[in-house]
Amino acid sequence: MFSADSSGSGSTPARREPLLGRAWRSVASYFSEQRPSFWVAIAPALVVAALVYTRSPASNFIFDEQEALLANPYVNGHELGFLDAFRRDFWGLPPERTIGSYRPLPNLVWWVFWRISELPWLPHWVNIVVHAANAALVASFVLALSRERALSWFAGAAFLLSAVITEAVTGVVGLADVLGGLGVLLALHALRLPMAVMPFGVLGAVLLGLFSKESVLVAVPLVGWAALVTAPHLHPARPWCAGRATAAWLFAGLALVGYTYFRRHFFPIELPDALAEPLPDGTPLHQRAMHDFMRWFQQPRLPRDPINNPLVAADVPHRVAGALRVYWHGLGQVLLPFTLSGDYSYAAEPVPARVVSASSVFGGLLLVGPPLAGVACWVWGVLQRQRQAAPPAADAPGSVRDPLPGADGVGWALLALGLVWVPVAYFPHSNIPTLLPTVRAERFWYLPVIGASLVTSLVLARALAWRRLPTIVAAIFYFGFQALQARTHALHYSDDLAFWRAARTQVPGSAKAHLNYAVMVGARGRLDERLEAGQRAIDIAPEWAMAHVYQGDTLCRLRGERGWDGATMARHAWPHYKAGFVLNPNDVNLVALALQCLYDQKGLEPLRSELLALSDAHPTSWLDYLARDTLEHGDENRGVDPKYRPRGYNEGPKDRK
């Protein structure tokens, strides 16, 4: 085969470019020649998100997925209709039994997918697709704002590959976060619309976010701020900054009001005592304002477990100090995610010993400082635009004007938006305004990372404009490290055992991680390993009733392997069971678990006198009732009354009503 321009002697064969080289040139030209509008950015975002975040198809239900899907009577029950999602909480419970978190849209999605497949892998893909769409929305918004190709691609990539939000993308329960992010990003894009229709776009987008996750209420201040900052760049002919900002604030606030009254009507709750009671005279104004807002908002009651959130046991100064320390640690994970875990419970983030420490000071500075810097950037950008618009006659004759870098002010607008965005978006999850069930979770950073990606992409784009080798290497390292850590963390979701093994390795101070790992290895018949991991949980949290009862349960199940009779087994298991009963005699699930194993392993009768004595010491408790009932009717019920037995692992809801 000869080249087309060959003639006579001296002609040479045409050289075909290797397939890999052609593929590389095609990919490179895609990013270097095309501007990342949504439909251009979505294709590579889907490919990269699938490569980075996909979990194993053989994965089972992990951590919160047990309660959110498997035990959710709305998702997998047969007695509730599709629209009953608006009358149930995130876990499928009615208002009188709720543990908080009213998020109907994720439940609607799960209801549909559960009827296609009862495996977690399929609904997990919804998270991946929505996250890819969100990354494309970030890139296309920055493009509309800046008209800069490289900056826009960097913004989308920084958000797409942020390893700290792997939990939100790879874990099925993270659907609430990615859908909430979708609502907020659609609200940002609504700011691109003409003034006449923009407010209604904001209204619809914020409603979408709020019905996905209640923390989207941060869109009320953030979308208005974004409208104020971006109006001169999105609408240079008619910016109308004050008018657009006011309309965005008003209609985002209207969405919050509409959502709140809708939830209060279809999901009425009883106010907790702390909100039902008026505050005493002399309460500071900011506390009174927060109390009045929470009373109006009527947030469903949230569980308070010192294992999941040790800050519930702290006074206000120590709680704030602990929250600032957690914020500081989280910011570090956003930039350099060396450690990622699905659990940070006690004693990974304990109540701080001192109110003032390096971590709390850095956390406080980074909570307050960036918004102030963001406002300063906005003011500077406004002054810069005015300077550029000034007539040249003000210069001395013959002088030469040197344009400032980024003369149009886009860089200052991105900084102003991103610096304010990060702390404001994180604040509802900070444990400062209200205590959350969890002290720290990586999925809390999904909304803040939107703002962080704006700042990161701006820094990278401006640094790479110099075309210096160190900056190129730094950019490659940043994106490569984020992608590697995200992929590694996604592999932790291979199954429940891998998840908790990684959690206790990454956060060795978490008693919950060790105990859950013990349960996982025990379910696979490795009881000696379960015994060791369970003891580690007790060492970390000696006042945790669950750790003691589960350790007693391990010894109870070891009867066959050790060749014990019922009395010998009871003698080994009883000290742990007793410790757990004393610590929490009213945990019906723990008491029932222990009594059932004792019955099954012939250890109940040898402990009759000890059980009755302990019951007498805790009258009217669940221990008192179940111990006496099981001793009297155990043979009839084959152990504990079935209606009080705890739900088994990988088992659906006991009550589908």
C-alpha positions in Angstrom: 0.0 0.0 0.0 1.5 3.4 -1.1 0.8 6.9 -0.1 -1.5 8.8 -2.4 1.2 11.4 -3.4 3.8 8.8 -4.3 5.0 9.0 -7.9 7.5 6.7 -9.6 10.6 5.6 -7.8 11.3 6.6 -4.2 7.7 6.1 -3.1 7.4 4.9 0.5 4.6 3.0 2.3 2.2 5.1 4.3 2.8 4.8 8.0 -0.3 4.2 10.1 -0.5 5.8 13.5 -0.8 3.3 16.3 -4.3 2.8 17.6 -3.3 3.9 21.1 -1.8 7.1 19.7 -4.9 7.9 17.7 -7.1 7.2 20.7 -5.0 9.6 22.8 -5.1 12.3 20.1 -8.9 12.0 20.0 -9.3 12.3 23.7 -6.9 15.2 23.9 -8.6 17.0 21.1 -12.0 16.5 22.8 -10.9 18.4 25.8 -8.6 20.9 24.0 -11.0 21.9 21.2 -14.5 21.6 22.7 -16.0 23.8 25.3 -17.6 21.9 28.2 -21.2 22.7 27.8 -23.4 20.2 29.7 -23.9 17.9 26.7 -20.2 17.9 25.9 -19.1 17.4 29.5 -21.6 14.7 30.5 -20.1 11.9 28.3 -16.6 12.0 29.8 -18.0 12.6 33.2 -20.1 9.4 33.0 -17.1 7.4 31.8 -14.8 8.7 34.6 -17.5 8.4 37.3 -18.1 4.8 36.3 -14.4 3.9 36.4 -13.8 5.7 39.7 -16.9 5.0 41.8 -18.5 1.7 40.6 -18.7 -0.9 43.4 -18.7 -4.7 43.0 -21.9 -6.2 41.5 -21.6 -8.8 44.2 -21.8 -6.2 46.9 -24.3 -6.7 49.7 -26.1 -4.1 51.8 -23.6 -2.1 53.8 -23.9 0.1 56.9 -26.9 2.5 56.5 -28.2 0.6 53.5 -29.4 -2.1 55.9 -31.9 0.4 57.3 -32.5 2.7 54.3 -33.4 -0.1 51.9 -33.5 -3.6 53.3 -35.4 -2.7 56.5 -37.4 0.1 54.9 -41.1 -0.8 54.9 -41.9 1.8 52.3 -39.2 0.7 49.8 -39.6 -3.1 50.0 -43.0 -3.5 51.6 -46.3 -4.2 49.7 -48.8 -2.4 51.8 -47.7 1.2 51.0 -48.4 3.1 47.8 -45.9 5.0 45.7 -46.9 8.4 47.0 -46.8 7.3 50.6 -43.1 8.4 50.4 -44.4 11.8 51.3 -45.9 10.5 54.6 -42.8 8.5 55.7 -39.3 9.5 56.7 -36.1 8.5 55.0 -36.1 5.1 56.7 -39.8 4.4 55.9 -41.1 5.1 59.4 -44.3 7.1 60.1 -44.2 10.4 62.0 -44.8 9.0 65.4 -41.8 6.6 65.1 -39.5 8.8 63.0 -35.8 9.1 63.8 -35.5 12.2 61.6 -34.5 12.9 58.0 -37.6 13.6 55.8 -36.3 12.9 52.3 -39.1 11.5 50.0 -37.4 11.8 46.6 -34.7 9.2 47.3 -37.3 6.9 48.6 -39.4 7.3 45.4 -36.3 6.3 43.4 -35.6 3.3 45.5 -39.2 2.2 45.4 -39.0 1.9 41.6 -35.6 0.2 41.5 -36.5 -2.3 44.2 -39.2 -3.6 42.0 -36.6 -4.2 39.3 -33.9 -5.8 41.4 -33.5 -6.4 45.2 -29.8 -5.8 45.1 -28.0 -2.6 46.1 -25.8 -2.4 42.9 -28.5 -1.1 40.6 -29.7 1.8 42.7 -26.1 2.6 43.4 -25.8 3.4 39.6 -28.3 6.2 40.0 -25.8 8.0 42.3 -23.1 7.6 39.7 -25.2 9.0 36.9 -26.5 11.9 38.9 -23.0 12.7 40.2 -21.7 12.8 36.6 -24.5 15.1 35.7 -23.6 17.3 38.6 -20.0 17.5 37.5 -21.1 18.5 34.0 -23.4 21.1 35.5 -20.4 22.5 37.5 -18.3 22.7 34.3 -21.0 24.2 32.2 -21.8 26.8 34.8 -18.2 27.9 35.1 -18.1 28.0 31.2 -21.1 30.3 31.1 -19.5 32.5 33.8 -16.0 32.7 32.5 -16.0 31.6 28.8 -12.7 29.9 29.6 -12.4 26.3 28.4 -9.5 25.0 30.6 -10.9 26.6 33.7 -14.3 25.0 33.1 -12.9 21.6 32.5 -10.8 21.9 35.7 -13.9 22.9 37.7 -15.9 19.9 36.5 -12.9 17.5 37.1 -12.2 18.9 40.6 -15.8 18.2 41.6 -16.1 14.9 39.8 -12.9 13.4 41.3 -13.1 14.8 44.9 -12.3 11.7 46.9 -14.0 12.9 50.1 -17.4 12.5 48.5 -16.9 8.9 47.5 -19.3 7.8 50.3 -22.1 9.9 48.8 -21.5 8.5 45.3 -20.7 4.9 46.0 -23.0 4.3 49.0 -26.7 3.9 48.0 -27.8 6.2 50.9 -25.7 9.0 49.4 -28.5 9.4 46.8 -30.0 12.1 49.1 -26.8 14.1 48.9 -26.3 13.8 45.1 -29.9 14.7 44.4 -29.6 17.6 46.8 -26.5 18.7 44.9 -28.5 18.4 41.7 -31.1 20.8 43.0 -28.6 23.4 44.1 -26.7 23.2 40.8 -29.9 23.6 38.8 -30.6 26.6 40.9 -27.2 28.1 39.9 -28.0 27.4 36.2 -31.4 29.1 36.7 -29.5 32.3 37.3 -28.5 32.2 33.6 -32.2 32.6 32.6 -33.8 35.9 31.8 -35.0 38.0 34.8 -38.7 37.2 34.1 -38.3 33.4 34.5 -35.2 33.1 36.6 -37.0 33.2 40.0 -39.3 30.3 39.0 -36.3 28.3 37.9 -34.7 28.9 41.3 -38.0 28.0 43.1 -38.3 24.6 41.3 -34.6 23.7 41.6 -34.5 24.4 45.4 -37.7 22.4 46.0 -36.1 19.5 44.2 -33.1 19.8 46.5 -35.1 20.2 49.7 -37.2 17.1 49.0 -34.0 15.2 48.6 -32.2 16.4 51.7 -33.2 19.1 54.3 -29.7 20.6 54.4 -30.3 22.1 51.0 -31.8 25.0 53.0 -28.3 26.5 52.6 -29.4 27.3 49.0 -31.4 30.2 50.4 -28.4 32.4 51.2 -26.0 30.8 48.7 -28.1 31.1 45.5 -28.8 34.8 46.3 -25.1 35.4 46.9 -24.3 33.7 43.6 -26.9 35.8 41.8 -25.3 39.0 43.2 -21.7 37.9 42.3 -22.3 36.4 38.9 -24.9 38.8 37.4 -22.3 41.1 35.7 -20.8 38.0 33.9 -23.9 36.0 33.1 -25.8 39.1 32.0 -23.3 41.7 31.0 -25.8 43.8 29.1 -28.3 44.0 31.9 -26.8 42.7 35.1 -29.3 44.2 37.5 -27.3 42.7 40.4 -29.5 43.9 43.3 -32.7 42.9 41.5 -31.5 39.4 40.5 -30.0 38.7 44.0 -33.2 39.9 45.7 -35.4 37.7 43.4 -33.2 34.7 43.9 -33.2 35.1 47.7 -36.9 35.6 47.8 -37.8 32.6 45.7 -35.3 30.3 47.3 -36.8 31.4 50.6 -40.3 30.7 49.2 -39.2 27.2 48.3 -38.1 26.7 51.9 -41.4 27.9 53.2 -43.4 25.8 50.8 -41.3 22.7 51.6 -41.7 23.3 55.4 -45.4 23.7 55.4 -45.8 20.7 53.0 -43.8 18.5 55.4 -45.6 19.8 58.4 -48.9 18.9 56.8 -48.1 15.4 55.4 -45.5 14.5 58.1 -46.6 16.1 61.3 -44.4 15.5 64.3 -44.4 16.2 68.0 -41.9 18.9 68.9 -39.0 17.8 71.2 -39.1 19.3 74.7 -36.2 21.6 73.9 -38.2 23.3 71.2 -41.7 23.0 72.8 -40.6 24.9 75.9 -40.0 28.7 75.6 -36.5 30.0 76.2 -35.9 31.7 79.6 -35.7 35.5 79.7 -32.3 36.9 79.0 -31.4 34.3 76.3 -29.1 35.9 73.7 -30.7 37.0 70.5 -28.9 34.6 68.3 -30.0 31.6 70.4 -33.5 32.9 70.5 -33.5 33.3 66.7 -32.2 29.8 66.1 -34.8 28.4 68.6 -37.6 30.2 66.8 -36.4 29.0 63.4 -36.1 25.4 64.5 -39.5 25.6 66.2 -41.1 26.8 62.9 -39.0 24.4 60.7 -40.1 21.5 62.9 -37.1 19.3 62.1 -38.1 15.7 62.9 -36.6 14.4 66.1 -33.0 13.2 65.6 -31.5 10.3 67.6 -28.8 11.1 70.1 -26.3 8.4 70.7 -22.9 9.3 72.3 -21.2 6.5 70.3 -22.3 8.0 67.0 -21.9 11.6 68.1 -19.9 12.1 71.4 -20.7 15.8 71.3 -24.2 15.1 72.7 -22.5 14.8 76.1 -20.6 18.1 75.8 -21.6 21.6 77.0 -21.9 24.3 74.3 -18.3 25.6 74.4 -16.8 22.1 74.1 -19.4 21.1 71.5 -18.4 24.1 69.4 -14.7 23.4 69.9 -15.3 19.7 68.8 -17.3 20.8 65.8 -14.6 23.2 64.7 -12.0 20.5 65.0 -14.1 18.2 62.9 -14.5 21.0 60.3 -10.7 21.5 60.2 -10.2 17.7 59.7 -12.8 17.6 56.9 -11.2 20.5 55.0 -7.9 18.6 55.1 -9.7 15.7 53.5 -11.1 17.9 50.7 -7.6 19.0 49.7 -5.5 15.9 50.5 -7.7 12.8 51.3 -5.0 10.6 52.8 -7.5 8.9 55.1 -11.1 8.1 54.1 -13.5 6.0 56.1 -17.2 5.2 56.3 -17.2 5.7 60.1 -15.7 8.3 62.5 -17.7 7.5 65.7 -16.5 7.3 69.3 -13.6 7.7 70.1 -12.3 8.9 66.8 -13.8 12.4 67.4 -14.3 12.7 71.2 -15.3 15.7 73.2 -12.2 17.9 73.3 -10.4 18.2 76.6 -9.9 21.9 76.0 -12.1 24.5 74.4 -9.1 26.3 72.8 -6.7 24.1 70.8 -4.8 24.3 67.6 -7.6 22.4 65.7 -10.4 24.4 67.1 -8.6 27.7 66.3 -7.8 26.7 62.8 -11.4 25.4 62.3 -12.8 28.7 63.6 -10.5 30.8 61.4 -11.5 28.7 58.3 -15.2 28.9 59.2 -15.3 32.7 59.6 -12.3 33.9 57.5 -13.2 32.6 54.0 -16.7 34.3 53.9 -15.1 37.6 54.9 -12.4 37.1 52.2 -15.1 36.2 49.7 -17.0 39.4 50.4 -13.7 41.3 50.0 -13.0 39.6 46.7 -16.5 40.6 45.4 -15.9 44.2 46.4 -12.5 44.2 44.8 -14.0 42.7 41.6 -16.6 45.5 41.5 -13.9 48.1 41.9 -11.9 46.5 39.2 -14.7 46.5 36.8 -15.3 50.2 37.5 -11.7 50.9 37.0 -11.7 49.1 33.6 -14.7 51.1 32.6 -13.1 54.4 33.5 -12.3 56.8 30.6 -8.5 56.8 29.6 -8.4 60.6 29.9 -7.6 60.2 33.6 -4.1 59.0 32.7 -1.1 61.3 32.2 -0.2 62.1 28.6 1.8 59.4 27.0 1.3 56.9 29.8 0.6 53.2 29.1 -2.2 51.3 30.9 -1.2 47.8 32.1 -4.4 45.7 32.3 -4.8 43.9 35.6 -4.7 40.0 35.4 -8.3 38.8 34.9 -9.5 42.3 34.0 -13.0 41.2 33.5 -13.2 40.1 37.2 -14.3 36.5 36.6 -11.5 35.2 38.8 -12.6 37.5 41.7 -16.2 36.4 41.1 -15.3 32.7 41.4 -13.2 33.3 44.5 -16.1 35.4 46.1 -18.6 32.6 45.3 -16.3 29.7 46.4 -14.9 31.1 49.6 -18.4 32.0 50.9 -19.9 28.7 49.6 -17.7 26.2 51.4 -18.3 27.2 55.1 -22.0 28.2 54.5 -22.8 24.9 52.8 -21.1 22.9 55.5 -22.6 24.8 58.5 -25.9 22.8 58.9 -23.7 19.7 59.2 -21.3 21.3 61.7 -23.1 20.3 64.9 -23.0 24.0 65.9 -26.6 25.1 65.1 -28.0 21.7 66.1 -26.7 18.3 67.1 -26.7 15.6 64.4 -27.0 11.8 64.8 -23.4 11.6 63.4 -20.4 13.6 64.5 -18.7 13.4 61.2 -19.4 11.9 57.7 -17.7 12.4 54.4 -21.0 12.7 52.5 -21.6 15.9 54.5 -19.1 17.5 52.2 -21.0 17.0 48.9 -22.4 20.5 48.8 -19.3 22.3 50.2 -17.1 20.6 47.5 -19.1 22.4 44.8 -17.6 25.7 46.2 -14.2 24.1 46.8 -14.0 23.0 43.2 -14.5 26.6 42.0 -11.5 27.8 44.1 -9.3 24.8 43.2 -10.0 25.0 39.5 -9.2 28.8 39.5 -5.9 28.2 41.3 -4.9 25.4 38.9 -5.9 27.2 35.7 -4.1 30.4 36.7 -1.0 28.4 37.8 -0.9 26.3 34.6 -1.2 29.4 32.4 2.5 30.0 33.3 3.4 26.6 31.7 6.0 25.7 34.3 6.9 22.1 34.9 6.3 22.2 38.7 2.8 23.5 38.2 2.0 20.9 35.6 3.3 18.1 37.9 1.3 19.5 40.8 -1.9 19.5 38.8 -1.3 15.9 37.6 -0.6 14.8 41.1 -3.7 16.5 42.5 -6.1 15.0 40.1 -4.3 11.6 40.1 -4.2 11.4 43.8 -7.9 12.3 44.2 -8.9 9.7 41.6 -6.7 7.0 43.2 -8.1 7.7 46.7 -11.6 7.7 45.4 -11.2 4.4 43.6 -9.5 2.9 46.6 -12.3 4.1 48.9 -15.0 2.8 46.4 -13.4 -0.7 46.7 -14.2 -0.6 50.4 -17.8 -1.1 49.3 -17.1 -4.5 47.8 -19.0 -6.1 50.7 -19.7 -5.4 54.4 -16.6 -7.2 55.6 -14.3 -5.2 53.4 -16.1 -2.0 54.4 -15.6 -2.5 58.1 -12.1 -3.9 57.8 -11.2 -0.7 56.0 -13.0 1.5 58.5 -11.2 0.0 61.5 -7.9 0.3 59.6 -8.4 3.9 58.6 -9.9 5.0 61.9 -8.5 2.6 64.5 -10.0 4.7 67.3 -13.6 3.9 66.4 -15.2 1.3 68.6 -18.1 1.0 66.2 -15.8 0.1 63.4 -14.2 -2.7 65.4 -17.6 -4.0 66.7 -19.1 -4.1 63.2 -16.1 -5.8 61.8 -16.5 -8.4 64.6 -20.1 -9.0 63.6 -19.1 -9.4 59.9 -16.3 -11.9 60.6 -18.6 -13.7 63.1 -21.2 -14.1 60.4 -18.6 -15.9 58.3 -17.9 -18.3 61.1 -14.7 -16.8 62.3 -15.7 -16.5 66.0 -12.2 -16.3 67.5 -11.4 -13.3 65.3 -14.8 -11.8 66.3 -13.9 -12.3 69.9 -10.6 -10.3 69.4 -12.2 -7.5 67.5 -15.1 -7.3 70.0 -12.7 -6.9 72.9 -11.0 -4.1 71.1 -14.4 -2.3 70.9 -14.8 -2.8 74.6 -11.4 -1.4 75.3 -12.2 1.8 73.4 -15.8 2.2 74.8 -16.1 0.3 78.1 -19.4 2.1 78.8 -21.0 0.9 75.6 -23.7 -1.7 76.3 -23.8 -3.0 72.8 -20.1 -3.9 72.8 -20.6 -6.0 76.0 -23.7 -7.8 74.9 -22.2 -8.6 71.5 -19.1 -9.9 73.2 -21.3 -12.1 75.4 -23.1 -13.2 72.2 -19.7 -14.3 70.7 -18.9 -16.4 73.7 -22.4 -17.9 73.7 -21.9 -19.0 70.1 -18.5 -20.4 70.8 -20.1 -23.2 72.9 -19.9 -25.7 70.1 -16.4 -24.9 69.0 -15.1 -25.0 72.6 -17.0 -28.1 73.6 -18.7 -26.3 76.5 -21.9 -27.4 78.1 -24.6 -24.9 78.7 -23.5 -24.0 82.2 -19.9 -23.6 81.2 -20.9 -21.3 78.3 -23.1 -19.3 80.6 -20.3 -18.8 83.0 -18.1 -17.3 80.3 -20.7 -15.2 78.6 -22.6 -13.9 81.6 -20.1 -11.2 82.8 -20.4 -9.5 79.4 -24.2 -9.9 79.2 -24.5 -8.6 82.8 -22.4 -5.6 82.0 -24.5 -4.7 79.0 -27.8 -5.2 80.9 -26.6 -2.9 83.7 -25.5 -0.2 81.3 -28.8 -0.3 79.3 -31.6 -2.4 80.7 -34.1 -0.8 78.4 -32.6 -1.7 75.0 -35.1 -4.3 73.9 -33.0 -5.5 70.9 -29.9 -6.1 73.0 -31.8 -7.9 75.8 -33.7 -10.0 73.3 -30.5 -10.9 71.4 -28.8 -12.1 74.6 -31.7 -14.0 76.0 -32.3 -15.8 72.6 -28.7 -17.0 72.4 -28.7 -18.2 76.0 -31.9 -20.1 75.3 -30.6 -21.6 72.0 -27.3 -22.7 73.7 -28.9 -24.1 76.8 -27.5 -21.4 79.1 -30.7 -19.8 80.2 -31.6 -22.1 83.1 -28.2 -22.1 84.7 -28.5 -18.3 84.9 -32.0 -18.2 86.3 -31.2 -16.8 89.7 -28.7 -14.2 88.3 -31.3 -13.1 85.8 -34.1 -12.7 88.3 -31.8 -10.8 90.7 -30.8 -8.4 87.9 -34.5 -8.0 86.9 -35.4 -7.1 90.5 -32.7 -4.5 90.4 -34.3 -2.9 87.3 -38.0 -3.1 87.8 -40.4 -2.1 84.9 -37.5 -2.3 82.4 -37.4 -4.3 79.2 -34.8 -6.6 80.9 -37.3 -7.2 83.8 -40.1 -8.0 81.4 -38.3 -10.1 78.8 -36.2 -12.1 81.3 -39.2 -13.2 83.3 -41.3 -13.8 80.1 -38.6 -15.9 78.5 -37.9 -17.9 81.6 -41.6 -18.7 81.9 -42.6 -19.1 78.3 -39.2 -19.9 76.6 -40.1 -23.4 75.6 -43.5 -22.3 74.3 -41.9 -19.5 72.2 -38.7 -21.3 71.4 -36.9 -18.5 73.2 -37.8 -14.8 73.3 -41.3 -13.9 72.2 -40.9 -13.6 68.3 -42.4 -10.1 68.2 -39.5 -8.8 70.4 -36.6 -10.5 68.6 -34.3 -8.2 66.8 -34.2 -8.2 63.0 -31.5 -10.4 61.7 -28.7 -9.3 59.5 -29.7 -9.0 55.8 -33.4 -9.4 56.9 -36.2 -7.2 55.7 -38.5 -5.1 58.0 -40.3 -6.9 60.7 -43.2 -4.4 60.7 -44.3 -3.4 57.2 -47.2 -1.2 58.4 
